[in-house]
């Protein structure tokens, strides 16, 4: 799934106009891996996919980018991306 930014985003000297999150290729083991790491840091939600940090961790794994990339996004892009991942997981 390609996600296109409203404006180019620069991270560690590289400009990104979009990212390719291979959400369609993710499996249950990937979900559990993200959930275990997320929970290990003290996070909890009855529905993990409803948590924006969980979704960003899932996106990071799917896009093969560091979590810091997603944390550095402008809030508008962060929220758009969170909504995209949430909708994918809950479809």
PDB file of N, CA, C and O in Angstrom:
ATOM      1  N   UNK A   1       0.855  -1.170   0.000  1.00  0.00           N
ATOM      2  CA  UNK A   1       0.000   0.000   0.000  1.00  0.00           C
ATOM      3  C   UNK A   1       0.903   1.236   0.000  1.00  0.00           C
ATOM      4  O   UNK A   1       1.740   1.420   0.884  1.00  0.00           O
ATOM      5  N   UNK A   2       0.712   2.048  -0.988  1.00  0.00           N
ATOM      6  CA  UNK A   2       1.496   3.273  -1.100  1.00  0.00           C
ATOM      7  C   UNK A   2       0.785   4.393  -0.337  1.00  0.00           C
ATOM      8  O   UNK A   2      -0.422   4.589  -0.477  1.00  0.00           O
ATOM      9  N   UNK A   3       1.552   5.115   0.466  1.00  0.00           N
ATOM     10  CA  UNK A   3       1.024   6.266   1.200  1.00  0.00           C
ATOM     11  C   UNK A   3       1.783   7.491   0.708  1.00  0.00           C
ATOM     12  O   UNK A   3       3.008   7.552   0.811  1.00  0.00           O
ATOM     13  N   UNK A   4       1.055   8.462   0.175  1.00  0.00           N
ATOM     14  CA  UNK A   4       1.663   9.674  -0.370  1.00  0.00           C
ATOM     15  C   UNK A   4       1.471  10.829   0.605  1.00  0.00           C
ATOM     16  O   UNK A   4       0.366  11.088   1.082  1.00  0.00           O
ATOM     17  N   UNK A   5       2.569  11.512   0.886  1.00  0.00           N
ATOM     18  CA  UNK A   5       2.526  12.660   1.788  1.00  0.00           C
ATOM     19  C   UNK A   5       1.970  13.881   1.055  1.00  0.00           C
ATOM     20  O   UNK A   5       2.131  14.011  -0.158  1.00  0.00           O
ATOM     21  N   UNK A   6       1.320  14.766   1.794  1.00  0.00           N
ATOM     22  CA  UNK A   6       0.810  16.005   1.204  1.00  0.00           C
ATOM     23  C   UNK A   6       1.958  16.889   0.722  1.00  0.00           C
ATOM     24  O   UNK A   6       1.864  17.540  -0.318  1.00  0.00           O
ATOM     25  N   UNK A   7       3.042  16.898   1.499  1.00  0.00           N
ATOM     26  CA  UNK A   7       4.256  17.639   1.144  1.00  0.00           C
ATOM     27  C   UNK A   7       5.432  16.695   1.330  1.00  0.00           C
ATOM     28  O   UNK A   7       5.378  15.815   2.188  1.00  0.00           O
ATOM     29  N   UNK A   8       6.492  16.854   0.547  1.00  0.00           N
ATOM     30  CA  UNK A   8       7.669  16.004   0.749  1.00  0.00           C
ATOM     31  C   UNK A   8       8.158  16.108   2.195  1.00  0.00           C
ATOM     32  O   UNK A   8       8.165  17.184   2.792  1.00  0.00           O
ATOM     33  N   UNK A   9       8.560  14.975   2.730  1.00  0.00           N
ATOM     34  CA  UNK A   9       9.014  14.874   4.111  1.00  0.00           C
ATOM     35  C   UNK A   9      10.487  14.489   4.108  1.00  0.00           C
ATOM     36  O   UNK A   9      10.880  13.535   3.438  1.00  0.00           O
ATOM     37  N   UNK A  10      11.292  15.220   4.848  1.00  0.00           N
ATOM     38  CA  UNK A  10      12.720  14.934   4.898  1.00  0.00           C
ATOM     39  C   UNK A  10      13.064  14.248   6.209  1.00  0.00           C
ATOM     40  O   UNK A  10      12.672  14.702   7.284  1.00  0.00           O
ATOM     41  N   UNK A  11      13.801  13.150   6.106  1.00  0.00           N
ATOM     42  CA  UNK A  11      14.243  12.399   7.271  1.00  0.00           C
ATOM     43  C   UNK A  11      15.660  11.924   7.023  1.00  0.00           C
ATOM     44  O   UNK A  11      15.939  11.247   6.033  1.00  0.00           O
ATOM     45  N   UNK A  12      16.545  12.286   7.926  1.00  0.00           N
ATOM     46  CA  UNK A  12      17.960  11.904   7.846  1.00  0.00           C
ATOM     47  C   UNK A  12      18.558  12.197   6.479  1.00  0.00           C
ATOM     48  O   UNK A  12      19.276  11.378   5.906  1.00  0.00           O
ATOM     49  N   UNK A  13      18.244  13.394   5.966  1.00  0.00           N
ATOM     50  CA  UNK A  13      18.838  13.863   4.728  1.00  0.00           C
ATOM     51  C   UNK A  13      18.209  13.338   3.450  1.00  0.00           C
ATOM     52  O   UNK A  13      18.683  13.653   2.358  1.00  0.00           O
ATOM     53  N   UNK A  14      17.157  12.550   3.560  1.00  0.00           N
ATOM     54  CA  UNK A  14      16.492  12.006   2.375  1.00  0.00           C
ATOM     55  C   UNK A  14      15.055  12.518   2.337  1.00  0.00           C
ATOM     56  O   UNK A  14      14.362  12.536   3.354  1.00  0.00           O
ATOM     57  N   UNK A  15      14.616  12.936   1.140  1.00  0.00           N
ATOM     58  CA  UNK A  15      13.244  13.418   0.972  1.00  0.00           C
ATOM     59  C   UNK A  15      12.342  12.272   0.532  1.00  0.00           C
ATOM     60  O   UNK A  15      12.684  11.478  -0.344  1.00  0.00           O
ATOM     61  N   UNK A  16      11.195  12.217   1.162  1.00  0.00           N
ATOM     62  CA  UNK A  16      10.195  11.199   0.862  1.00  0.00           C
ATOM     63  C   UNK A  16       8.926  11.890   0.375  1.00  0.00           C
ATOM     64  O   UNK A  16       8.399  12.775   1.048  1.00  0.00           O
ATOM     65  N   UNK A  17       8.450  11.494  -0.765  1.00  0.00           N
ATOM     66  CA  UNK A  17       7.154  11.965  -1.248  1.00  0.00           C
ATOM     67  C   UNK A  17       6.078  10.942  -0.913  1.00  0.00           C
ATOM     68  O   UNK A  17       4.894  11.263  -0.819  1.00  0.00           O
ATOM     69  N   UNK A  18       6.521   9.700  -0.735  1.00  0.00           N
ATOM     70  CA  UNK A  18       5.617   8.618  -0.377  1.00  0.00           C
ATOM     71  C   UNK A  18       6.433   7.498   0.256  1.00  0.00           C
ATOM     72  O   UNK A  18       7.663   7.485   0.200  1.00  0.00           O
ATOM     73  N   UNK A  19       5.714   6.563   0.855  1.00  0.00           N
ATOM     74  CA  UNK A  19       6.355   5.349   1.363  1.00  0.00           C
ATOM     75  C   UNK A  19       5.513   4.169   0.909  1.00  0.00           C
ATOM     76  O   UNK A  19       4.312   4.297   0.674  1.00  0.00           O
ATOM     77  N   UNK A  20       6.157   3.027   0.789  1.00  0.00           N
ATOM     78  CA  UNK A  20       5.453   1.815   0.418  1.00  0.00           C
ATOM     79  C   UNK A  20       5.380   0.920   1.644  1.00  0.00           C
ATOM     80  O   UNK A  20       6.376   0.320   2.049  1.00  0.00           O
ATOM     81  N   UNK A  21       4.205   0.837   2.223  1.00  0.00           N
ATOM     82  CA  UNK A  21       3.987  -0.063   3.342  1.00  0.00           C
ATOM     83  C   UNK A  21       3.394  -1.339   2.769  1.00  0.00           C
ATOM     84  O   UNK A  21       2.322  -1.313   2.165  1.00  0.00           O
ATOM     85  N   UNK A  22       4.058  -2.408   2.948  1.00  0.00           N
ATOM     86  CA  UNK A  22       3.582  -3.679   2.393  1.00  0.00           C
ATOM     87  C   UNK A  22       2.611  -4.335   3.387  1.00  0.00           C
ATOM     88  O   UNK A  22       2.818  -5.463   3.833  1.00  0.00           O
ATOM     89  N   UNK A  23       1.554  -3.598   3.715  1.00  0.00           N
ATOM     90  CA  UNK A  23       0.575  -4.079   4.685  1.00  0.00           C
ATOM     91  C   UNK A  23      -0.070  -5.389   4.242  1.00  0.00           C
ATOM     92  O   UNK A  23      -0.370  -6.250   5.069  1.00  0.00           O
ATOM     93  N   UNK A  24      -0.281  -5.536   2.943  1.00  0.00           N
ATOM     94  CA  UNK A  24      -0.941  -6.727   2.421  1.00  0.00           C
ATOM     95  C   UNK A  24      -0.122  -7.991   2.647  1.00  0.00           C
ATOM     96  O   UNK A  24      -0.674  -9.092   2.654  1.00  0.00           O
ATOM     97  N   UNK A  25       1.185  -7.847   2.833  1.00  0.00           N
ATOM     98  CA  UNK A  25       2.045  -9.013   3.017  1.00  0.00           C
ATOM     99  C   UNK A  25       2.250  -9.363   4.489  1.00  0.00           C
ATOM    100  O   UNK A  25       2.844 -10.394   4.807  1.00  0.00           O
ATOM    101  N   UNK A  26       1.766  -8.518   5.374  1.00  0.00           N
ATOM    102  CA  UNK A  26       1.943  -8.767   6.805  1.00  0.00           C
ATOM    103  C   UNK A  26       1.051  -9.939   7.220  1.00  0.00           C
ATOM    104  O   UNK A  26      -0.002 -10.178   6.629  1.00  0.00           O
ATOM    105  N   UNK A  27       1.498 -10.667   8.256  1.00  0.00           N
ATOM    106  CA  UNK A  27       0.723 -11.812   8.718  1.00  0.00           C
ATOM    107  C   UNK A  27       0.500 -11.731  10.231  1.00  0.00           C
ATOM    108  O   UNK A  27       0.904 -10.768  10.882  1.00  0.00           O
ATOM    109  N   UNK A  28      -0.139 -12.741  10.762  1.00  0.00           N
ATOM    110  CA  UNK A  28      -0.441 -12.767  12.194  1.00  0.00           C
ATOM    111  C   UNK A  28       0.809 -12.700  13.044  1.00  0.00           C
ATOM    112  O   UNK A  28       0.809 -12.047  14.088  1.00  0.00           O
ATOM    113  N   UNK A  29       1.874 -13.362  12.622  1.00  0.00           N
ATOM    114  CA  UNK A  29       3.123 -13.336  13.385  1.00  0.00           C
ATOM    115  C   UNK A  29       3.689 -11.915  13.452  1.00  0.00           C
ATOM    116  O   UNK A  29       4.259 -11.522  14.470  1.00  0.00           O
ATOM    117  N   UNK A  30       3.534 -11.150  12.377  1.00  0.00           N
ATOM    118  CA  UNK A  30       3.979  -9.757  12.379  1.00  0.00           C
ATOM    119  C   UNK A  30       3.169  -8.939  13.379  1.00  0.00           C
ATOM    120  O   UNK A  30       3.717  -8.124  14.122  1.00  0.00           O
ATOM    121  N   UNK A  31       1.863  -9.167  13.389  1.00  0.00           N
ATOM    122  CA  UNK A  31       0.982  -8.455  14.324  1.00  0.00           C
ATOM    123  C   UNK A  31       1.401  -8.758  15.763  1.00  0.00           C
ATOM    124  O   UNK A  31       1.516  -7.849  16.585  1.00  0.00           O
ATOM    125  N   UNK A  32       1.626 -10.036  16.063  1.00  0.00           N
ATOM    126  CA  UNK A  32       2.021 -10.446  17.414  1.00  0.00           C
ATOM    127  C   UNK A  32       3.385  -9.859  17.771  1.00  0.00           C
ATOM    128  O   UNK A  32       3.588  -9.418  18.902  1.00  0.00           O
ATOM    129  N   UNK A  33       4.307  -9.847  16.838  1.00  0.00           N
ATOM    130  CA  UNK A  33       5.635  -9.283  17.089  1.00  0.00           C
ATOM    131  C   UNK A  33       5.531  -7.811  17.484  1.00  0.00           C
ATOM    132  O   UNK A  33       6.153  -7.376  18.453  1.00  0.00           O
ATOM    133  N   UNK A  34       4.749  -7.055  16.737  1.00  0.00           N
ATOM    134  CA  UNK A  34       4.565  -5.634  17.042  1.00  0.00           C
ATOM    135  C   UNK A  34       3.864  -5.484  18.391  1.00  0.00           C
ATOM    136  O   UNK A  34       4.257  -4.649  19.206  1.00  0.00           O
ATOM    137  N   UNK A  35       2.836  -6.285  18.627  1.00  0.00           N
ATOM    138  CA  UNK A  35       2.083  -6.186  19.877  1.00  0.00           C
ATOM    139  C   UNK A  35       2.968  -6.499  21.079  1.00  0.00           C
ATOM    140  O   UNK A  35       2.877  -5.813  22.097  1.00  0.00           O
ATOM    141  N   UNK A  36       3.818  -7.514  20.986  1.00  0.00           N
ATOM    142  CA  UNK A  36       4.705  -7.868  22.104  1.00  0.00           C
ATOM    143  C   UNK A  36       5.675  -6.736  22.412  1.00  0.00           C
ATOM    144  O   UNK A  36       5.881  -6.397  23.577  1.00  0.00           O
ATOM    145  N   UNK A  37       6.271  -6.150  21.384  1.00  0.00           N
ATOM    146  CA  UNK A  37       7.194  -5.040  21.595  1.00  0.00           C
ATOM    147  C   UNK A  37       6.505  -3.820  22.170  1.00  0.00           C
ATOM    148  O   UNK A  37       7.049  -3.143  23.043  1.00  0.00           O
ATOM    149  N   UNK A  38       5.315  -3.543  21.686  1.00  0.00           N
ATOM    150  CA  UNK A  38       4.508  -2.415  22.143  1.00  0.00           C
ATOM    151  C   UNK A  38       4.087  -2.618  23.595  1.00  0.00           C
ATOM    152  O   UNK A  38       4.179  -1.695  24.405  1.00  0.00           O
ATOM    153  N   UNK A  39       3.621  -3.836  23.928  1.00  0.00           N
ATOM    154  CA  UNK A  39       3.184  -4.142  25.295  1.00  0.00           C
ATOM    155  C   UNK A  39       4.359  -4.169  26.268  1.00  0.00           C
ATOM    156  O   UNK A  39       4.210  -3.803  27.434  1.00  0.00           O
ATOM    157  N   UNK A  40       5.522  -4.601  25.793  1.00  0.00           N
ATOM    158  CA  UNK A  40       6.719  -4.673  26.645  1.00  0.00           C
ATOM    159  C   UNK A  40       7.092  -3.290  27.179  1.00  0.00           C
ATOM    160  O   UNK A  40       7.713  -3.174  28.236  1.00  0.00           O
ATOM    161  N   UNK A  41       6.713  -2.251  26.451  1.00  0.00           N
ATOM    162  CA  UNK A  41       6.989  -0.881  26.885  1.00  0.00           C
ATOM    163  C   UNK A  41       5.883  -0.323  27.777  1.00  0.00           C
ATOM    164  O   UNK A  41       5.854   0.873  28.066  1.00  0.00           O
ATOM    165  N   UNK A  42       4.973  -1.197  28.210  1.00  0.00           N
ATOM    166  CA  UNK A  42       3.944  -0.798  29.145  1.00  0.00           C
ATOM    167  C   UNK A  42       2.656  -0.315  28.522  1.00  0.00           C
ATOM    168  O   UNK A  42       1.800   0.230  29.219  1.00  0.00           O
ATOM    169  N   UNK A  43       2.500  -0.501  27.225  1.00  0.00           N
ATOM    170  CA  UNK A  43       1.280  -0.061  26.546  1.00  0.00           C
ATOM    171  C   UNK A  43       0.214  -1.137  26.616  1.00  0.00           C
ATOM    172  O   UNK A  43       0.509  -2.332  26.651  1.00  0.00           O
ATOM    173  N   UNK A  44      -1.028  -0.687  26.636  1.00  0.00           N
ATOM    174  CA  UNK A  44      -2.160  -1.613  26.622  1.00  0.00           C
ATOM    175  C   UNK A  44      -3.357  -0.936  25.980  1.00  0.00           C
ATOM    176  O   UNK A  44      -3.603   0.253  26.187  1.00  0.00           O
ATOM    177  N   UNK A  45      -4.081  -1.691  25.215  1.00  0.00           N
ATOM    178  CA  UNK A  45      -5.373  -1.272  24.681  1.00  0.00           C
ATOM    179  C   UNK A  45      -6.163  -2.540  24.407  1.00  0.00           C
ATOM    180  O   UNK A  45      -5.608  -3.537  23.943  1.00  0.00           O
ATOM    181  N   UNK A  46      -7.446  -2.503  24.691  1.00  0.00           N
ATOM    182  CA  UNK A  46      -8.287  -3.674  24.430  1.00  0.00           C
ATOM    183  C   UNK A  46      -8.230  -4.038  22.945  1.00  0.00           C
ATOM    184  O   UNK A  46      -8.280  -5.213  22.581  1.00  0.00           O
ATOM    185  N   UNK A  47      -8.127  -3.023  22.102  1.00  0.00           N
ATOM    186  CA  UNK A  47      -7.986  -3.216  20.650  1.00  0.00           C
ATOM    187  C   UNK A  47      -6.691  -2.505  20.248  1.00  0.00           C
ATOM    188  O   UNK A  47      -6.703  -1.299  20.005  1.00  0.00           O
ATOM    189  N   UNK A  48      -5.578  -3.235  20.175  1.00  0.00           N
ATOM    190  CA  UNK A  48      -4.301  -2.583  19.873  1.00  0.00           C
ATOM    191  C   UNK A  48      -4.324  -1.717  18.618  1.00  0.00           C
ATOM    192  O   UNK A  48      -3.682  -0.667  18.582  1.00  0.00           O
ATOM    193  N   UNK A  49      -5.053  -2.140  17.594  1.00  0.00           N
ATOM    194  CA  UNK A  49      -5.096  -1.378  16.342  1.00  0.00           C
ATOM    195  C   UNK A  49      -5.712   0.001  16.531  1.00  0.00           C
ATOM    196  O   UNK A  49      -5.552   0.865  15.668  1.00  0.00           O
ATOM    197  N   UNK A  50      -6.407   0.227  17.632  1.00  0.00           N
ATOM    198  CA  UNK A  50      -7.006   1.534  17.903  1.00  0.00           C
ATOM    199  C   UNK A  50      -5.999   2.509  18.495  1.00  0.00           C
ATOM    200  O   UNK A  50      -6.290   3.697  18.634  1.00  0.00           O
ATOM    201  N   UNK A  51      -4.815   2.011  18.844  1.00  0.00           N
ATOM    202  CA  UNK A  51      -3.776   2.850  19.438  1.00  0.00           C
ATOM    203  C   UNK A  51      -2.845   3.372  18.344  1.00  0.00           C
ATOM    204  O   UNK A  51      -2.321   2.594  17.546  1.00  0.00           O
ATOM    205  N   UNK A  52      -2.643   4.681  18.309  1.00  0.00           N
ATOM    206  CA  UNK A  52      -1.837   5.259  17.229  1.00  0.00           C
ATOM    207  C   UNK A  52      -0.388   4.784  17.287  1.00  0.00           C
ATOM    208  O   UNK A  52       0.220   4.569  16.239  1.00  0.00           O
ATOM    209  N   UNK A  53       0.178   4.616  18.472  1.00  0.00           N
ATOM    210  CA  UNK A  53       1.565   4.154  18.556  1.00  0.00           C
ATOM    211  C   UNK A  53       1.696   2.722  18.034  1.00  0.00           C
ATOM    212  O   UNK A  53       2.669   2.395  17.354  1.00  0.00           O
ATOM    213  N   UNK A  54       0.734   1.882  18.346  1.00  0.00           N
ATOM    214  CA  UNK A  54       0.750   0.515  17.817  1.00  0.00           C
ATOM    215  C   UNK A  54       0.723   0.545  16.287  1.00  0.00           C
ATOM    216  O   UNK A  54       1.495  -0.155  15.632  1.00  0.00           O
ATOM    217  N   UNK A  55      -0.167   1.356  15.728  1.00  0.00           N
ATOM    218  CA  UNK A  55      -0.275   1.446  14.270  1.00  0.00           C
ATOM    219  C   UNK A  55       1.017   1.948  13.638  1.00  0.00           C
ATOM    220  O   UNK A  55       1.401   1.485  12.564  1.00  0.00           O
ATOM    221  N   UNK A  56       1.689   2.887  14.289  1.00  0.00           N
ATOM    222  CA  UNK A  56       2.947   3.390  13.740  1.00  0.00           C
ATOM    223  C   UNK A  56       4.036   2.326  13.793  1.00  0.00           C
ATOM    224  O   UNK A  56       4.864   2.235  12.886  1.00  0.00           O
ATOM    225  N   UNK A  57       4.038   1.530  14.840  1.00  0.00           N
ATOM    226  CA  UNK A  57       5.001   0.424  14.921  1.00  0.00           C
ATOM    227  C   UNK A  57       4.718  -0.605  13.817  1.00  0.00           C
ATOM    228  O   UNK A  57       5.637  -1.157  13.211  1.00  0.00           O
ATOM    229  N   UNK A  58       3.443  -0.843  13.578  1.00  0.00           N
ATOM    230  CA  UNK A  58       3.058  -1.776  12.524  1.00  0.00           C
ATOM    231  C   UNK A  58       3.471  -1.223  11.158  1.00  0.00           C
ATOM    232  O   UNK A  58       3.989  -1.955  10.315  1.00  0.00           O
ATOM    233  N   UNK A  59       3.237   0.059  10.953  1.00  0.00           N
ATOM    234  CA  UNK A  59       3.633   0.714   9.700  1.00  0.00           C
ATOM    235  C   UNK A  59       5.150   0.661   9.515  1.00  0.00           C
ATOM    236  O   UNK A  59       5.639   0.432   8.409  1.00  0.00           O
ATOM    237  N   UNK A  60       5.890   0.874  10.603  1.00  0.00           N
ATOM    238  CA  UNK A  60       7.355   0.851  10.532  1.00  0.00           C
ATOM    239  C   UNK A  60       7.850  -0.515  10.066  1.00  0.00           C
ATOM    240  O   UNK A  60       8.740  -0.610   9.221  1.00  0.00           O
ATOM    241  N   UNK A  61       7.263  -1.567  10.624  1.00  0.00           N
ATOM    242  CA  UNK A  61       7.659  -2.909  10.208  1.00  0.00           C
ATOM    243  C   UNK A  61       7.278  -3.160   8.750  1.00  0.00           C
ATOM    244  O   UNK A  61       8.062  -3.725   7.988  1.00  0.00           O
ATOM    245  N   UNK A  62       6.087  -2.745   8.368  1.00  0.00           N
ATOM    246  CA  UNK A  62       5.614  -2.961   6.994  1.00  0.00           C
ATOM    247  C   UNK A  62       6.433  -2.178   5.973  1.00  0.00           C
ATOM    248  O   UNK A  62       6.661  -2.652   4.861  1.00  0.00           O
ATOM    249  N   UNK A  63       6.875  -0.977   6.351  1.00  0.00           N
ATOM    250  CA  UNK A  63       7.627  -0.116   5.426  1.00  0.00           C
ATOM    251  C   UNK A  63       9.135  -0.317   5.534  1.00  0.00           C
ATOM    252  O   UNK A  63       9.899   0.212   4.728  1.00  0.00           O
ATOM    253  N   UNK A  64       9.553  -1.081   6.532  1.00  0.00           N
ATOM    254  CA  UNK A  64      10.986  -1.300   6.788  1.00  0.00           C
ATOM    255  C   UNK A  64      11.709   0.033   7.015  1.00  0.00           C
ATOM    256  O   UNK A  64      12.777   0.298   6.462  1.00  0.00           O
ATOM    257  N   UNK A  65      11.080   0.848   7.849  1.00  0.00           N
ATOM    258  CA  UNK A  65      11.647   2.140   8.254  1.00  0.00           C
ATOM    259  C   UNK A  65      11.662   2.190   9.768  1.00  0.00           C
ATOM    260  O   UNK A  65      10.854   1.522  10.414  1.00  0.00           O
ATOM    261  N   UNK A  66      12.576   2.978  10.355  1.00  0.00           N
ATOM    262  CA  UNK A  66      12.619   3.049  11.817  1.00  0.00           C
ATOM    263  C   UNK A  66      11.403   3.787  12.381  1.00  0.00           C
ATOM    264  O   UNK A  66      10.829   4.653  11.722  1.00  0.00           O
ATOM    265  N   UNK A  67      11.028   3.436  13.589  1.00  0.00           N
ATOM    266  CA  UNK A  67       9.908   4.095  14.257  1.00  0.00           C
ATOM    267  C   UNK A  67      10.139   5.602  14.335  1.00  0.00           C
ATOM    268  O   UNK A  67       9.187   6.381  14.278  1.00  0.00           O
ATOM    269  N   UNK A  68      11.376   6.008  14.461  1.00  0.00           N
ATOM    270  CA  UNK A  68      11.711   7.436  14.547  1.00  0.00           C
ATOM    271  C   UNK A  68      11.255   8.205  13.303  1.00  0.00           C
ATOM    272  O   UNK A  68      10.918   9.386  13.388  1.00  0.00           O
ATOM    273  N   UNK A  69      11.247   7.544  12.173  1.00  0.00           N
ATOM    274  CA  UNK A  69      10.744   8.161  10.947  1.00  0.00           C
ATOM    275  C   UNK A  69       9.301   8.612  11.157  1.00  0.00           C
ATOM    276  O   UNK A  69       8.944   9.750  10.854  1.00  0.00           O
ATOM    277  N   UNK A  70       8.491   7.719  11.672  1.00  0.00           N
ATOM    278  CA  UNK A  70       7.070   7.998  11.854  1.00  0.00           C
ATOM    279  C   UNK A  70       6.833   9.012  12.973  1.00  0.00           C
ATOM    280  O   UNK A  70       5.925   9.840  12.885  1.00  0.00           O
ATOM    281  N   UNK A  71       7.643   8.945  14.014  1.00  0.00           N
ATOM    282  CA  UNK A  71       7.520   9.898  15.113  1.00  0.00           C
ATOM    283  C   UNK A  71       7.904  11.315  14.692  1.00  0.00           C
ATOM    284  O   UNK A  71       7.477  12.284  15.318  1.00  0.00           O
ATOM    285  N   UNK A  72       8.699  11.439  13.646  1.00  0.00           N
ATOM    286  CA  UNK A  72       9.145  12.750  13.170  1.00  0.00           C
ATOM    287  C   UNK A  72       8.173  13.379  12.166  1.00  0.00           C
ATOM    288  O   UNK A  72       8.346  14.536  11.782  1.00  0.00           O
ATOM    289  N   UNK A  73       7.170  12.637  11.747  1.00  0.00           N
ATOM    290  CA  UNK A  73       6.206  13.182  10.781  1.00  0.00           C
ATOM    291  C   UNK A  73       5.448  14.367  11.360  1.00  0.00           C
ATOM    292  O   UNK A  73       5.177  14.401  12.560  1.00  0.00           O
ATOM    293  N   UNK A  74       5.106  15.336  10.526  1.00  0.00           N
ATOM    294  CA  UNK A  74       4.205  16.400  10.988  1.00  0.00           C
ATOM    295  C   UNK A  74       2.894  15.760  11.472  1.00  0.00           C
ATOM    296  O   UNK A  74       2.462  14.740  10.934  1.00  0.00           O
ATOM    297  N   UNK A  75       2.283  16.350  12.465  1.00  0.00           N
ATOM    298  CA  UNK A  75       1.116  15.734  13.097  1.00  0.00           C
ATOM    299  C   UNK A  75      -0.006  15.431  12.100  1.00  0.00           C
ATOM    300  O   UNK A  75      -0.693  14.419  12.239  1.00  0.00           O
ATOM    301  N   UNK A  76      -0.197  16.279  11.112  1.00  0.00           N
ATOM    302  CA  UNK A  76      -1.238  16.029  10.112  1.00  0.00           C
ATOM    303  C   UNK A  76      -0.956  14.727   9.353  1.00  0.00           C
ATOM    304  O   UNK A  76      -1.856  13.909   9.158  1.00  0.00           O
ATOM    305  N   UNK A  77       0.294  14.543   8.927  1.00  0.00           N
ATOM    306  CA  UNK A  77       0.668  13.326   8.204  1.00  0.00           C
ATOM    307  C   UNK A  77       0.611  12.110   9.132  1.00  0.00           C
ATOM    308  O   UNK A  77       0.179  11.032   8.725  1.00  0.00           O
ATOM    309  N   UNK A  78       1.047  12.290  10.370  1.00  0.00           N
ATOM    310  CA  UNK A  78       1.019  11.211  11.364  1.00  0.00           C
ATOM    311  C   UNK A  78      -0.413  10.706  11.526  1.00  0.00           C
ATOM    312  O   UNK A  78      -0.656   9.499  11.504  1.00  0.00           O
ATOM    313  N   UNK A  79      -1.338  11.612  11.687  1.00  0.00           N
ATOM    314  CA  UNK A  79      -2.736  11.232  11.888  1.00  0.00           C
ATOM    315  C   UNK A  79      -3.349  10.599  10.640  1.00  0.00           C
ATOM    316  O   UNK A  79      -4.138   9.660  10.746  1.00  0.00           O
ATOM    317  N   UNK A  80      -2.993  11.103   9.462  1.00  0.00           N
ATOM    318  CA  UNK A  80      -3.476  10.490   8.221  1.00  0.00           C
ATOM    319  C   UNK A  80      -2.957   9.057   8.082  1.00  0.00           C
ATOM    320  O   UNK A  80      -3.693   8.151   7.692  1.00  0.00           O
ATOM    321  N   UNK A  81      -1.686   8.874   8.406  1.00  0.00           N
ATOM    322  CA  UNK A  81      -1.085   7.555   8.305  1.00  0.00           C
ATOM    323  C   UNK A  81      -1.689   6.606   9.341  1.00  0.00           C
ATOM    324  O   UNK A  81      -1.986   5.450   9.039  1.00  0.00           O
ATOM    325  N   UNK A  82      -1.867   7.106  10.557  1.00  0.00           N
ATOM    326  CA  UNK A  82      -2.504   6.294  11.601  1.00  0.00           C
ATOM    327  C   UNK A  82      -3.880   5.821  11.134  1.00  0.00           C
ATOM    328  O   UNK A  82      -4.214   4.645  11.278  1.00  0.00           O
ATOM    329  N   UNK A  83      -4.664   6.716  10.586  1.00  0.00           N
ATOM    330  CA  UNK A  83      -6.005   6.380  10.120  1.00  0.00           C
ATOM    331  C   UNK A  83      -5.950   5.341   9.009  1.00  0.00           C
ATOM    332  O   UNK A  83      -6.777   4.430   8.968  1.00  0.00           O
ATOM    333  N   UNK A  84      -4.987   5.472   8.115  1.00  0.00           N
ATOM    334  CA  UNK A  84      -4.815   4.515   7.018  1.00  0.00           C
ATOM    335  C   UNK A  84      -4.524   3.119   7.549  1.00  0.00           C
ATOM    336  O   UNK A  84      -5.139   2.143   7.120  1.00  0.00           O
ATOM    337  N   UNK A  85      -3.585   3.026   8.483  1.00  0.00           N
ATOM    338  CA  UNK A  85      -3.212   1.727   9.042  1.00  0.00           C
ATOM    339  C   UNK A  85      -4.361   1.153   9.878  1.00  0.00           C
ATOM    340  O   UNK A  85      -4.670  -0.035   9.785  1.00  0.00           O
ATOM    341  N   UNK A  86      -4.986   2.001  10.688  1.00  0.00           N
ATOM    342  CA  UNK A  86      -6.125   1.560  11.497  1.00  0.00           C
ATOM    343  C   UNK A  86      -7.227   0.986  10.605  1.00  0.00           C
ATOM    344  O   UNK A  86      -7.746  -0.098  10.872  1.00  0.00           O
ATOM    345  N   UNK A  87      -7.577   1.706   9.560  1.00  0.00           N
ATOM    346  CA  UNK A  87      -8.626   1.238   8.656  1.00  0.00           C
ATOM    347  C   UNK A  87      -8.247  -0.076   7.993  1.00  0.00           C
ATOM    348  O   UNK A  87      -9.097  -0.949   7.816  1.00  0.00           O
ATOM    349  N   UNK A  88      -6.976  -0.226   7.623  1.00  0.00           N
ATOM    350  CA  UNK A  88      -6.526  -1.470   7.027  1.00  0.00           C
ATOM    351  C   UNK A  88      -6.689  -2.627   8.015  1.00  0.00           C
ATOM    352  O   UNK A  88      -7.210  -3.686   7.666  1.00  0.00           O
ATOM    353  N   UNK A  89      -6.236  -2.408   9.250  1.00  0.00           N
ATOM    354  CA  UNK A  89      -6.294  -3.480  10.256  1.00  0.00           C
ATOM    355  C   UNK A  89      -7.716  -3.832  10.666  1.00  0.00           C
ATOM    356  O   UNK A  89      -7.993  -4.980  11.012  1.00  0.00           O
ATOM    357  N   UNK A  90      -8.605  -2.877  10.631  1.00  0.00           N
ATOM    358  CA  UNK A  90      -9.965  -3.108  11.107  1.00  0.00           C
ATOM    359  C   UNK A  90     -10.944  -3.464   9.987  1.00  0.00           C
ATOM    360  O   UNK A  90     -12.116  -3.729  10.252  1.00  0.00           O
ATOM    361  N   UNK A  91     -10.475  -3.473   8.743  1.00  0.00           N
ATOM    362  CA  UNK A  91     -11.376  -3.747   7.605  1.00  0.00           C
ATOM    363  C   UNK A  91     -11.949  -5.140   7.667  1.00  0.00           C
ATOM    364  O   UNK A  91     -12.721  -5.529   6.790  1.00  0.00           O
TER     365      UNK A  91
END
